[in-house]
Amino acid sequence: MRNVSKLTAIFLAFSASPLFADGHAQLWNMAGLANAPSTMSIMEGTTGSIMIASSTDLWDWSAAPEGFPSLVTAECTQSVALTSDGQPFGGVGVCSMVDPDGDLAIYFGEITPQMEYIGSLTAGSGKYEPYIGQNFIGTVTGMLETGQQMYHVVAAD
């Protein structure tokens, strides 16, 4: 179950933030805190199972460009495929947020067997719109037995 918690954090890690480079918008690096899942269910199969979890995360955007909030929350949900031994081997996740200015962003990504989260900003309004399609990679940097985790996200473009 510890690997499932790591995947929860990786999924929840998919914040991206903009920085201008070479004339186009680029996501910026950030840190996040994944709270313990508020809901979790398991769909049992004969050769494995699917874990479905949701939580509210806190994202540190202190390195964000001017005009972006320095701290935001996001509602995140992921579905993770597990072997019959409980080892993760893939999945997907979505995090949705509306910032204090009323602009929205939706991030989608793939959870890899290597326990990374590879994703992108798939929808955004206002200041997030120029960053749609920008990619990121998330990794867990620490985890407690409670399921709370710290993670780091870096721009992949």
MARBA-3410 file (N, C-alpha, C, O; in Angstrom, 1 decimal):
157
0.8,-1.2,0.0,0.0,0.0,0.0,0.9,1.3,0.0,0.4,2.3,-0.4 ~ 2.1,1.1,0.4,3.0,2.3,0.5,3.3,2.8,-1.0,3.3,4.0,-1.2 ~ 3.4,1.9,-1.9,3.6,2.3,-3.3,2.4,3.1,-3.8,2.5,4.0,-4.6 ~ 1.2,2.7,-3.4,-0.1,3.3,-3.8,0.0,4.8,-3.3,-0.4,5.7,-4.0 ~ 0.4,5.0,-2.0,0.6,6.3,-1.5,1.5,7.2,-2.3,1.3,8.3,-2.5
2.6,6.6,-2.7,3.6,7.3,-3.5,2.9,7.7,-4.8,3.1,8.9,-5.3 ~ 2.2,6.9,-5.4,1.5,7.2,-6.7,0.5,8.3,-6.5,0.3,9.1,-7.3 ~ -0.2,8.3,-5.3,-1.2,9.3,-5.0,-0.5,10.7,-5.0,-1.0,11.6,-5.6 ~ 0.7,10.7,-4.4,1.4,12.0,-4.4,1.9,12.4,-5.8,1.8,13.6,-6.2 ~ 2.4,11.4,-6.5,2.9,11.7,-7.9,1.7,12.3,-8.7,1.9,13.3,-9.4
0.6,11.7,-8.6,-0.6,12.2,-9.4,-0.9,13.6,-8.9,-1.1,14.5,-9.8 ~ -0.9,13.8,-7.6,-1.3,15.1,-7.1,-0.3,16.1,-7.4,-0.5,17.3,-7.3 ~ 0.8,15.7,-7.9,1.9,16.6,-8.2,1.8,17.4,-9.4,2.7,18.1,-9.8 ~ 0.7,17.3,-10.2,0.9,17.8,-11.5,0.5,19.2,-11.7,-0.4,19.6,-12.5 ~ 1.0,20.0,-10.9,0.9,21.5,-11.1,1.9,21.9,-12.1,3.0,21.3,-12.2
1.6,22.9,-12.8,2.5,23.5,-13.7,2.4,25.0,-13.6,1.4,25.5,-13.3 ~ 3.5,25.7,-13.9,3.5,27.1,-13.8,4.2,27.7,-14.9,5.2,27.1,-15.4 ~ 3.9,28.9,-15.3,4.5,29.5,-16.5,5.7,30.3,-16.3,5.9,30.9,-15.2 ~ 6.6,30.3,-17.3,7.7,31.1,-17.4,8.0,31.4,-18.8,7.8,30.5,-19.6 ~ 8.4,32.6,-19.2,8.6,32.8,-20.6,10.0,32.5,-21.0,10.9,33.0,-20.5
10.1,31.6,-22.1,11.4,31.2,-22.6,11.3,31.1,-24.1,10.3,30.5,-24.6 ~ 12.2,31.6,-24.8,12.2,31.5,-26.2,10.9,32.0,-26.9,10.5,31.4,-27.9 ~ 10.3,33.0,-26.3,9.1,33.5,-26.9,7.8,32.7,-26.7,6.8,33.1,-27.2 ~ 7.8,31.7,-25.9,6.6,30.9,-25.6,6.4,30.7,-24.1,7.4,30.7,-23.4 ~ 5.2,30.4,-23.7,5.0,30.1,-22.3,5.5,28.8,-21.9,5.3,27.8,-22.7
6.1,28.7,-20.7,6.7,27.4,-20.3,6.3,27.3,-18.8,6.3,28.2,-18.1 ~ 6.0,26.0,-18.4,5.6,25.8,-17.0,6.8,26.0,-16.1,7.9,25.8,-16.6 ~ 6.5,26.3,-14.8,7.6,26.5,-13.9,7.7,25.3,-12.9,6.7,24.6,-12.7 ~ 8.8,25.2,-12.1,8.9,24.2,-11.1,8.1,24.6,-9.9,7.9,25.8,-9.6 ~ 7.6,23.6,-9.1,6.8,23.9,-7.9,6.9,22.7,-7.0,7.4,21.7,-7.3
6.5,23.0,-5.7,6.4,21.9,-4.7,5.0,21.8,-4.3,4.2,22.7,-4.4 ~ 4.6,20.6,-3.9,3.2,20.4,-3.4,3.2,19.5,-2.2,4.1,18.7,-1.9 ~ 2.0,19.6,-1.5,1.7,18.8,-0.3,0.5,18.1,-0.6,-0.6,18.7,-0.8 ~ 0.6,16.7,-0.7,-0.6,15.9,-0.9,-1.2,15.5,0.5,-0.5,14.8,1.2 ~ -2.4,15.9,0.8,-3.0,15.5,2.0,-3.4,14.0,1.8,-3.5,13.5,0.7
-3.7,13.4,2.9,-4.2,12.0,2.9,-5.5,12.0,2.0,-6.3,13.0,2.1 ~ -5.7,11.0,1.2,-6.9,11.0,0.4,-8.2,11.1,1.2,-8.3,10.5,2.2 ~ -9.1,12.0,0.7,-10.4,12.2,1.3,-11.3,11.1,1.0,-12.2,10.7,1.8 ~ -11.2,10.5,-0.2,-12.0,9.3,-0.6,-11.0,8.3,-1.3,-10.1,8.7,-2.0 ~ -11.3,7.0,-1.1,-10.5,6.0,-1.8,-11.4,4.8,-1.9,-12.0,4.4,-1.0
-11.3,4.2,-3.1,-12.0,2.9,-3.3,-11.1,2.0,-4.1,-10.3,2.5,-4.9 ~ -11.4,0.7,-4.0,-10.6,-0.3,-4.8,-11.6,-1.1,-5.6,-12.6,-1.6,-5.1 ~ -11.3,-1.2,-6.9,-12.1,-2.1,-7.8,-11.3,-3.4,-7.9,-10.2,-3.3,-8.5 ~ -11.7,-4.5,-7.5,-11.0,-5.8,-7.5,-11.2,-6.5,-8.8,-12.4,-6.7,-9.2 ~ -10.2,-7.0,-9.4,-10.2,-7.8,-10.6,-9.6,-9.2,-10.3,-9.2,-9.4,-9.2
-9.5,-10.0,-11.3,-8.9,-11.4,-11.0,-7.4,-11.3,-11.2,-6.7,-12.1,-10.6 ~ -6.9,-10.3,-11.9,-5.4,-10.2,-12.1,-4.8,-9.0,-11.6,-3.6,-8.7,-11.7 ~ -5.6,-8.2,-10.9,-5.1,-7.0,-10.3,-6.3,-6.1,-9.8,-7.4,-6.7,-9.7 ~ -6.1,-4.9,-9.5,-7.1,-4.0,-9.0,-6.9,-2.6,-9.5,-5.8,-2.3,-10.0 ~ -7.9,-1.7,-9.3,-7.7,-0.3,-9.6,-8.1,0.5,-8.3,-9.1,0.3,-7.7
-7.1,1.3,-7.9,-7.4,2.2,-6.8,-7.8,3.6,-7.4,-7.2,4.1,-8.3 ~ -8.9,4.1,-6.8,-9.4,5.4,-7.2,-9.4,6.3,-5.9,-10.0,5.9,-5.0 ~ -8.7,7.4,-6.0,-8.5,8.2,-4.8,-8.7,9.7,-5.2,-8.3,10.1,-6.3 ~ -9.1,10.5,-4.2,-9.3,11.9,-4.3,-8.8,12.6,-3.1,-8.8,12.1,-2.0 ~ -8.2,13.8,-3.3,-7.7,14.6,-2.2,-7.6,16.1,-2.6,-7.8,16.4,-3.8
-7.4,16.9,-1.7,-7.2,18.4,-1.9,-5.7,18.6,-1.6,-5.2,18.3,-0.5 ~ -5.0,19.2,-2.6,-3.6,19.4,-2.4,-3.3,20.9,-2.3,-4.1,21.7,-2.7 ~ -2.2,21.2,-1.7,-1.7,22.5,-1.5,-0.4,22.7,-2.4,0.5,21.9,-2.2 ~ -0.4,23.7,-3.3,0.7,23.9,-4.2,1.4,25.2,-3.9,0.8,26.2,-3.8 ~ 2.8,25.1,-3.7,3.6,26.2,-3.5,4.1,26.8,-4.8,4.9,26.1,-5.5
3.5,27.9,-5.2,3.9,28.5,-6.4,4.7,29.8,-6.2,4.6,30.8,-6.9 ~ 5.6,29.8,-5.1,6.3,31.0,-4.8,7.3,31.4,-5.9,7.7,32.6,-5.9 ~ 7.6,30.5,-6.8,8.5,30.9,-7.9,7.7,31.3,-9.1,8.3,31.6,-10.2 ~ 6.4,31.5,-9.0,5.6,31.8,-10.1,5.8,33.3,-10.6,6.2,34.1,-9.8 ~ 5.6,33.6,-11.9,5.8,34.9,-12.4,4.8,35.9,-11.7,3.8,35.4,-11.1
5.0,37.1,-11.8,4.1,38.2,-11.3,2.8,38.0,-11.9,2.6,37.7,-13.1 ~ 1.7,38.1,-11.1,0.4,38.0,-11.6,-0.2,36.7,-11.2,-1.5,36.5,-11.4 ~ 0.6,35.7,-10.8,0.1,34.4,-10.4,0.1,34.3,-8.9,0.9,34.9,-8.3 ~ -0.9,33.5,-8.4,-0.9,33.4,-6.9,0.4,32.6,-6.5,0.9,31.8,-7.2 ~ 0.8,32.8,-5.2,2.0,32.1,-4.7,1.6,30.8,-4.0,2.5,30.0,-3.7
0.3,30.6,-3.7,-0.2,29.4,-3.0,-1.6,29.1,-3.5,-2.4,30.0,-3.5 ~ -1.8,27.9,-3.9,-3.2,27.5,-4.4,-3.5,26.1,-3.9,-2.6,25.3,-3.5 ~ -4.8,25.8,-4.0,-5.2,24.4,-3.7,-5.8,23.8,-5.0,-6.3,24.5,-5.8 ~ -5.8,22.5,-5.1,-6.4,21.8,-6.2,-7.1,20.5,-5.8,-6.7,19.9,-4.8 ~ -8.2,20.2,-6.4,-8.9,19.0,-6.2,-8.4,17.9,-7.2,-8.4,18.1,-8.4
-7.8,16.8,-6.7,-7.2,15.8,-7.5,-7.8,14.5,-7.3,-8.1,14.0,-6.2 ~ -7.9,13.8,-8.4,-8.4,12.4,-8.5,-7.6,11.6,-9.4,-7.2,12.0,-10.5 ~ -7.3,10.3,-9.0,-6.5,9.5,-9.9,-7.0,8.0,-9.8,-7.7,7.6,-8.8 ~ -6.8,7.3,-10.9,-7.1,5.9,-11.0,-5.8,5.2,-11.3,-5.1,5.5,-12.3 ~ -5.4,4.3,-10.4,-4.1,3.6,-10.5,-4.3,2.1,-10.6,-5.0,1.5,-9.8
-3.7,1.5,-11.6,-3.7,0.0,-11.8,-2.7,-0.6,-10.9,-1.5,-0.2,-10.9 ~ -3.1,-1.7,-10.2,-2.2,-2.4,-9.3,-2.2,-3.9,-9.7,-3.2,-4.4,-10.1 ~ -1.0,-4.5,-9.6,-0.9,-5.9,-9.8,-1.6,-6.7,-8.7,-2.1,-6.0,-7.8 ~ -1.7,-8.0,-8.8,-2.4,-8.8,-7.8,-1.6,-8.7,-6.5,-2.1,-9.0,-5.4 ~ -0.3,-8.3,-6.5,0.5,-8.1,-5.4,0.5,-6.7,-4.8,1.1,-6.3,-3.8
-0.3,-5.8,-5.5,-0.5,-4.4,-5.0,0.5,-3.5,-5.5,0.6,-2.3,-5.0 ~ 1.3,-3.8,-6.5,2.3,-3.0,-7.1,1.7,-2.1,-8.2,1.1,-2.7,-9.1 ~ 1.9,-0.8,-8.2,1.4,0.0,-9.3,2.1,-0.3,-10.6,3.3,-0.5,-10.6 ~ 1.3,-0.2,-11.7,1.9,-0.4,-13.0,1.4,0.6,-14.0,1.6,0.4,-15.2 ~ 0.7,1.6,-13.6,0.2,2.6,-14.5,-1.1,3.3,-14.0,-1.7,2.8,-13.0
-1.5,4.4,-14.6,-2.7,5.0,-14.2,-2.8,6.4,-14.8,-2.0,6.8,-15.6 ~ -3.8,7.1,-14.4,-4.1,8.5,-14.9,-4.6,9.3,-13.7,-5.1,8.8,-12.7 ~ -4.4,10.6,-13.9,-4.9,11.5,-12.8,-5.3,12.9,-13.4,-4.9,13.3,-14.5 ~ -6.2,13.6,-12.7,-6.7,14.9,-13.0,-6.7,15.8,-11.8,-7.2,15.3,-10.7 ~ -6.1,17.0,-11.9,-6.2,18.0,-10.8,-6.9,19.2,-11.4,-6.6,19.6,-12.5
-7.9,19.7,-10.7,-8.6,20.9,-11.2,-8.5,22.0,-10.1,-8.6,21.7,-8.9 ~ -8.4,23.2,-10.6,-8.3,24.4,-9.6,-8.9,25.6,-10.2,-8.9,25.8,-11.4 ~ -9.4,26.5,-9.3,-9.8,27.8,-9.6,-9.0,28.7,-8.7,-9.1,28.6,-7.5 ~ -8.2,29.6,-9.2,-7.3,30.5,-8.4,-8.1,31.6,-7.8,-9.3,31.8,-8.1 ~ -7.5,32.4,-6.8,-8.2,33.5,-6.2,-8.7,34.6,-7.1,-9.6,35.3,-6.8
-8.2,34.7,-8.4,-8.7,35.6,-9.4,-9.8,35.1,-10.2,-10.4,35.8,-11.0 ~ -10.2,33.8,-10.0,-11.3,33.2,-10.7,-10.8,32.5,-12.0,-11.7,32.0,-12.7 ~ -9.5,32.5,-12.3,-9.0,31.7,-13.5,-8.9,30.3,-13.1,-8.6,29.9,-12.0 ~ -9.2,29.4,-14.1,-9.2,28.0,-13.9,-8.1,27.2,-14.6,-7.6,27.7,-15.7 ~ -7.7,26.1,-14.1,-6.7,25.2,-14.8,-7.1,23.8,-14.5,-7.4,23.4,-13.4
-6.9,22.9,-15.5,-7.1,21.5,-15.4,-5.9,20.8,-15.9,-5.4,21.0,-17.0 ~ -5.3,19.9,-15.0,-4.0,19.2,-15.4,-4.4,17.7,-15.5,-5.1,17.2,-14.7 ~ -3.9,17.1,-16.5,-4.1,15.6,-16.7,-2.7,15.0,-16.9,-1.8,15.6,-17.5 ~ -2.6,13.8,-16.4,-1.3,13.1,-16.7,-1.4,11.6,-16.5,-2.4,11.0,-16.1 ~ -0.3,11.0,-16.9,-0.1,9.5,-16.8,0.8,9.2,-15.7,1.9,9.8,-15.5
0.4,8.2,-14.9,1.3,7.7,-13.8,2.0,6.5,-14.4,1.4,5.5,-14.8 ~ 3.4,6.6,-14.3,4.2,5.5,-15.0,4.5,4.4,-14.0,4.5,4.6,-12.8 ~ 4.9,3.3,-14.5,5.4,2.2,-13.6,6.7,2.6,-12.8,7.0,2.0,-11.8 ~ 7.4,3.6,-13.3,8.6,4.1,-12.6,8.2,5.1,-11.5,9.1,5.7,-10.9 ~ 6.9,5.2,-11.2,6.4,6.1,-10.2,6.7,7.6,-10.4,6.9,8.4,-9.5
6.6,8.0,-11.7,6.6,9.4,-12.1,5.2,9.8,-12.6,4.4,8.9,-13.0 ~ 5.0,11.0,-12.6,3.7,11.5,-13.1,4.1,12.4,-14.3,4.7,13.5,-14.1 ~ 3.7,12.1,-15.5,4.0,12.8,-16.7,2.7,13.4,-17.2,1.8,12.7,-17.6 ~ 2.6,14.7,-17.2,1.4,15.3,-17.6,1.5,16.7,-18.3,2.6,17.1,-18.7 ~ 0.3,17.3,-18.4,0.3,18.6,-19.1,-0.9,19.4,-18.6,-1.9,18.8,-18.0
-0.9,20.7,-18.8,-2.0,21.5,-18.6,-3.0,21.3,-19.8,-2.6,21.6,-20.9 ~ -4.1,20.8,-19.6,-5.0,20.4,-20.7,-6.1,21.5,-20.9,-6.7,21.5,-22.0 ~ -6.4,22.3,-19.9,-7.4,23.3,-20.1,-7.1,24.4,-19.1,-6.7,24.2,-18.0 ~ -7.4,25.7,-19.6,-7.1,26.8,-18.7,-7.8,28.0,-19.2,-8.0,28.2,-20.4 ~ -8.1,28.9,-18.3,-8.7,30.2,-18.7,-7.9,31.3,-18.1,-7.0,31.1,-17.3
-8.1,32.5,-18.6,-7.4,33.7,-18.1,-5.9,33.5,-18.3,-5.4,33.2,-19.4 ~ -5.1,33.8,-17.3,-3.7,33.7,-17.3,-3.1,32.3,-17.6,-1.9,32.2,-18.0 ~ -3.9,31.3,-17.5,-3.4,29.9,-17.7,-3.5,29.5,-19.2,-2.8,28.6,-19.6 ~ -4.4,30.2,-19.9,-4.6,29.8,-21.3,-3.4,29.7,-22.2,-3.3,28.8,-23.0 ~ -2.4,30.6,-22.1,-1.2,30.5,-22.9,-0.3,29.2,-22.6,0.6,28.9,-23.4
-0.6,28.5,-21.5,0.2,27.4,-21.1,-0.4,26.1,-21.4,0.2,25.0,-21.1 ~ -1.6,26.1,-22.0,-2.2,24.8,-22.4,-1.3,24.0,-23.3,-0.7,24.5,-24.2 ~ -1.1,22.7,-22.9,-0.3,21.8,-23.7,1.2,21.7,-23.2,1.9,20.9,-23.6 ~ 1.5,22.6,-22.2,2.9,22.5,-21.7,3.0,21.3,-20.7,2.0,21.0,-20.0 ~ 4.1,20.6,-20.8,4.3,19.4,-20.1,5.1,19.5,-18.8,5.9,20.5,-18.6
4.9,18.5,-17.9,5.7,18.5,-16.6,5.9,17.1,-16.2,5.3,16.1,-16.7 ~ 6.9,16.9,-15.2,7.1,15.6,-14.6,7.1,15.8,-13.1,7.8,16.7,-12.6 ~ 6.4,15.0,-12.4,6.3,15.0,-10.9,6.9,13.8,-10.3,6.8,12.7,-10.8 ~ 7.6,14.0,-9.1,8.2,13.0,-8.3,7.9,13.2,-6.8,7.9,14.4,-6.4 ~ 7.8,12.1,-6.1,7.6,12.2,-4.6,8.9,12.5,-4.0,9.9,11.8,-4.3
9.0,13.4,-3.0,10.2,13.7,-2.3,10.2,13.2,-0.8,11.2,13.1,-0.2 ~ 9.0,12.9,-0.3,8.9,12.4,1.0,7.4,12.0,1.3,6.5,12.6,0.8 ~ 7.3,11.0,2.2,5.9,10.5,2.5,5.8,10.0,3.9,6.8,9.4,4.5 ~ 4.7,10.3,4.6,4.4,9.8,5.9,3.5,8.6,5.9,2.8,8.4,4.8 ~ 3.4,7.9,6.9,2.5,6.7,7.0,1.1,7.1,6.8,0.2,6.2,6.4
0.7,8.3,7.1,-0.7,8.8,7.0,-1.1,8.9,5.6,-2.3,9.1,5.3 ~ -0.2,8.9,4.6,-0.5,9.1,3.2,-0.2,10.5,2.8,-0.2,10.8,1.6 ~ 0.2,11.4,3.7,0.6,12.8,3.3,1.9,12.7,2.7,2.8,12.0,3.1 ~ 2.1,13.5,1.6,3.4,13.5,0.9,3.8,14.8,0.4,3.0,15.7,0.1 ~ 5.1,15.0,0.2,5.6,16.2,-0.5,6.1,15.7,-1.8,6.5,14.6,-2.0
5.9,16.6,-2.8,6.4,16.2,-4.2,6.9,17.5,-4.9,6.7,18.6,-4.4 ~ 7.6,17.2,-5.9,8.3,18.3,-6.7,7.9,18.1,-8.2,7.8,17.0,-8.6 ~ 7.6,19.2,-8.8,7.2,19.1,-10.3,8.1,20.0,-11.0,8.4,21.2,-10.6 ~ 8.6,19.5,-12.2,9.5,20.3,-13.0,8.9,20.4,-14.4,8.2,19.5,-14.9 ~ 9.2,21.5,-15.1,8.8,21.6,-16.5,9.5,20.6,-17.4,10.7,20.3,-17.2
8.8,20.0,-18.3,9.4,19.0,-19.2,9.7,19.5,-20.6,10.2,18.8,-21.4 ~ 9.2,20.7,-20.9,9.4,21.2,-22.3,10.7,22.0,-22.4,11.0,22.5,-23.5
END
